[in-house]
């Protein structure tokens, strides 16, 4: 959410910042709404002053025995009360119009976000690992003989429809091991606090984390009005909603392994084969609530936490800085980590690590008290995948596939699989 005072002070700078995302100038319309709102508030305050003055004079007129003046002033007080109520309602309506307009405007981008129109203009920051050279033609995850029997799309479609998968046997176990491995590293080594959050949240939580009203069509809502979370970023970040934290309590770092749900309303026809893009999936999320001065450093730290997991799994990847035309609505800066998938002969996103600045904090009124006793400030919030479990499973299977149809599994997973090191061609852990 943007601060209308900032827009009022420098509308040209606001329009210039939004133009980087390809948006037309918005400040004049926003300031017109703001001016109408302020005019109603001023009129209500003036009417209240007139009513207060008349109310004081009523008693004086009564004491003088001036019945005519007494009745005139009493009528004036009643008239002003009605006027104040009407003006207050009008001011509230104008305030709601302004809030609604501000709620659908994306975040201001950081200065170092590269210019560009779409994903083709994203800037590669780094790469790690060398894609494996296969003595055979690698296939996609769902085509690997060891995997196919345990990755059932037809039965899932019978149960739930398209874009669902039923994992079983060895593949289900490797999927579970990946999530456990990620959580253990984040908690034991990265200093994050593990949380098991609700996957059903209220409107306020979705709005506070910038998922409403912009992305309502991309999420699932129950008949009771609750939302299935698109990511545990929503409940983890909303922990800070309405809080006044002490500066010494920052940063707060959370992680959660949860189910996630997305309608994928805007992705018709994309990635329909395999389990790359599903309505239901699992993700290990990282969220940080931090001091504004530490925000950029915290994003780099979170990015490194995610990259380190892929390195331990021996998955080649590249990290890209998203350009202005590809970055998400609430982000001021986003780094994507893309894992190498030999079956597709391409890098595909496996994590996004985003800084939102105070954009979410303003929406959910999350602040901290400076240690020096200064004026309360809004916190900064950050979120990142650490990692998307299903996509990580795809990367492990495709990079570990062997010519005989089996899959060799990363060494860091062996302890989670009771010493098993591979999925044999017949689909059994061995």
N, C-alpha and C positions, 0 to 999 in steps of 0.2 A: 504494500500500500504506500502511496506517495503522500508526502506532507504538502498540503495546499499552500502553506506559508512559504515553502521553498519555491514552489511554482510562481507564487505571487511576487516574490522578490526578484526572480530572474526567469521570466517566461521564455526568453530566447534560448537560454541554455537548456531548459527542459525540452523544448522542441528540437533543438539540435541533437540532444542525446537520444530522443526517440526516433529521429530520422535515421539513425544508424541501424535500427531494426526494420526500416522501410515504412515507418508510420508517417502519416500526414501530420502537420502541426495540430496540436490539441489544446494548447494553453488558452487560446482565446475563448473557446467553448467552456473550458473548466473555470476560467476566471469570471465568465458571465454568470455561471451557476453560483460561484462563490459570492459575487457581488449581490445577486438577488437574495441569497441566504443572509448575508450580513445586513442588507437593507431591512429585511423583515425583523431581524433581531434588534436593530437600532430603533425601528418603529415601535416594537413591543416595549423596549426599555423606556422610550419617550412617553408612551401611553401609561406605563406604570408610574413614572414620575408625576404625570398629570393626575392620575388617580390618587396617589399618595398625598399630593398637595390639596386636592379637593376633599379628601377624607379628613384632613386636619381642620379645614375650614368649616366642615359640617357642624362640628361641635360648637365652634364660635358662633355660627349663625343661630343655632338652637339656643345658646346662652343669651343672645341679644333679643330673642323672641322674634327674629325675622323669619317667619314661617315660609314666605315665598322663596327667600334665598336658601333656606334649609332644604326645601323640596327640590329646588334647581340643582343644588350641589349633590344631593343624594341621587338624583337621576343621572347626574354626570358621572358619579362614581360607578353606578351600575352599567352605564354605557361604556365606560373605559374598561371595566372588567370583561365585558363581552368582546370589546375590541382587542384586548390583550390576549384573550383565549384564541381568537381567530388568527391573530398575527403569530402567536406561538405555534399553532398548528401549521400555518403556512411556512414558518421558518423550519419546522421539523421536516416538512415535505421537501423543501429545498435542500436541506441537509442530506436527506436520503437520496435525492437525485444526484447530488455531488458525490456522495459515498459510492453509489452504484457506478457512476462514471469512472471514478478513480480505481474501483476494484477490478476493472477489466483492462487496465493499462499495465503493460509489462514493466519489469524492473529496469532501472538505469544500468547500462553495461559498464563494467570496469574499463578504464582507459586502455588497458593492454589487451582487450579482446580484439582479435584480428577482424578486419573488415571482410565482408563476403556475403554471398547471397544464399548459399546452401552448403550441404555437407562436402561438396567438392572443393570448397574454399577453406576447410578446416586446416589448421597448421600442425604438422607433425612435430612433436616436442622431443620424443626419444623413442628408441626401440630397444627391445631386450630379446636375446635368444636368436637362434638361427632356425628357420623352418626346416624340419626334417626332410631329408632326401629319401624318398621311398623307392624300393626296387620293384614296386607294383603301383598300379593306379589306385590311390586312396579313394574311399567312398565316403558318403555322408553318414552321420551317426546311425540313422535308422536303417541303413543298408548293411551294416557290419554283421556278419553271421552270428557272432557272439551276443550281439545286442538285440537283433530283430525279434526274437521270441519273447523278450522281456519288456518290449516297448510297444504296447498295443494301442493303436489309434482307433481301430474299428470297434473294439469293446467300449472304449471311452466315448466314442460317438454314439453308441447305442444307449449309454447311460446318460450322457450330458450334451451331446451334440458336437459340432466341429470345434477345433482348437482346444481339445483336451487330450490327455494321454494317461494311460494306465501303466505305471511302472511296476514291475514285479521282480522277484528273484534277485539275482546278482546286481542288476542295474539299479533296482530300488535301494539295495544296500549301499552301493557306491554313492548314490545320490545322498543318502543319509550321512555317510561318512564324510562327504565333502562339507556339509553344513556343520557337522560337529568339529571338524578340523578348523574351519574358519572362525567359529565362535571361540574355540579354545585359544587360538593365537591372539584374537582381539582382546580377550579377557586376561589371559596369563602374561602376554608380552606387550600388548599395545595400550594397556591401562584403561580399557573401556568397561563400563558397567553393564553387565548383561541384564536385559529386561525381557519379560514375556508379556507383551502388551495385548490389549483387545484387538481383534480384527474388525469389529463393528464399532463405528464412531459416529458422533453426532455431527450435525451441520456445522456447528461452531468450529470443530476440529478441522474439518475439510476447508472451511473458509479461512481459518487462521493460518493454514499452511499453503495457501494460494491455489487450492484445487477447485474451489468454488468461487464465483460462478462459472469460471472459464471452462472447466473440464468436467462438468457434470455428466455430459454424454459419454465420457470415457470410463466412467465408474458405474458400479452396480449399487442400486438403492433398494432397500427392503420395503415391504408394504407398511412397516411401522415407521419409516422415515430415517432409518439408520443406513450408513454407508459401509460397504465392504472396502477395506483399505486398498488403495492401489500400490502402497508400499508402507512399511512400518515407519518411514519418515514422518507420517502423519501423527500417530500417537506418541512417538518418541519426542518430536519437536514440541507437540502441544503440552507436554509435561510442564513447560515453562510458562504457559499462558496465564496471564493475570498475576504473575509472580513479581515480587520486588526482591531480587537476589542481592546478596552481598558481593562486592567485587572479589573478595577473597575466595568465594565459592566457584569462581570461573577459572578454567573452562569446566563445563559439565559434558562428559563424553559417554554416549550410550551405544549399545549394539543390541540387535535382536534378530533372531531367525524366525521368520513368519511366513505364512501364506499371504499371497498378494493376488488381487483380482483386478483385471482391466477388460473393458468391453472391446478394446481395439477398434473403436468405431471408425477411426480414420485410416485403417490399415487393410481395407478390403483388397484381397488378391496378393498381399505381401507375405512372403515366407509361409506359405500354406503347407509346405512339406516339412515333416519332422516336428520337433518341439521347440524350435527357436522362438516362436511367437505364440503364446498361449493365453487363454482367458484366466487360467489359474496357474500360478507358479510360486516358487519359493525363493526367498532372497535373504541374505544376511545384510542388514543395513547398519550404517554408522551415522550417528548424528552428534554434532557438537554445538553447544551453546557457549559463546565466548565473548570476551571483551573486543570491542571494535578494533583496537590497536593490534590484536593478535589474530585477527580474522584471516589475513593472507597467509600467515605462517601456519595456521591451523589447517587451511586447505591443502597446503603442500604436505603436511604431516599425514592427513587422511589419504591423500593420493598415494603416498609411499606405503601406507598400510595395505592398500588394495593391490598395488603392484607387487609387493613382497609375497603375497599369497600365490600369485601366478608363477613367480620365480621358484618358490618351493615346490610347486606342482610341475615345474619344468615346461610351462606353456609359453611359447614365444608370443610377444605382444608388442603393440605400439601404443603410445600415449599421444593424444591430439588435443590441441586447444581449440574449442569450438568457436567458429566465426559468428559474427553478429546475426547472420541470417539463419543460423542453425541452433542457436542457444535457446534453452527453455524459457518459458514465461516468467518464472520467479527468480531465475538465476542472474547474478551479475557477472559471473565467470564460471565456466564449466570445462573440466578436463574429462574426456572420454578415454577409457582404456579398451582397446580392441584386441581380442585374442585371435591367434592364427588358427583357422579351421581348414585343414588340408582337404577335406571333402568338398569344400566350396572354393578352395584355392583363393581364400580371401580373409582379411581381418574383419571380425564382427564385434560389435560392442558387447562388453561383458561387465562394465562398470561406468557410472558417471559420478563424478565428484564435483559438487556445486557449492558455491558460496552465494547466499541470498542477501548478504549485508543485513540491514535492519528491515528489509521488505516484509518478511513474515512477522517479525517482532512487533511492528506497528499494527499489523492486523490483529494480533492476539495480545497486545499490550504486555509484552515481556520486557522488563527493565532490570537495571541493577543500580545499587547505590555506590558511588565512588568512595574509595577508602578515605579520601581527603575531605569528605563531607560535601562535595559539590552536588550540583543538580543531578537527579536521576537521569540515566541515559538508557536508550534501547540497546539490548544485546544484539549480537550478530548470530545468525544460525547458519549451519552448514550441514549438508547431507551427502552421503555417498554409498554406493553399493560395495559391499565388501565380502562376498561378491554375489552376483546373480547365480543361484545354485544350479538351476537347470542349464543355463548357458555354459557354466563351468563344467558340468557333466558332459555336455556336447564336446567341449574342447578336450577334455581328458580322453574321451572315447576315440575321437577322430585322430588325435595326435599319438595315441597309444596303439592304434590298430596294427595288426601284423598280417602277413601274407596268408597265413593259414586260417584267417578269420577270427583269431583270438584278439584280446586286448591286454597289453601290458600296462599295469597301473602304477602311478607315481609312488615312490618309496614312502613319502610322508603319510600316505593313506594306509599303509600296511598295518600299523598298530590298531587302526580302527576297524580292520577287517580280520582280526585275529591271525595275523601273519599271512593272509592270502595275498598273492602278488599279481594275479591276472584273472581275467574272465576267459575261460577256455572257449574254443569254437562252439561247443555244445551249450554255452550259456551258463556254465557252472563256475563258481569261484574256485580257484585252484592255487 
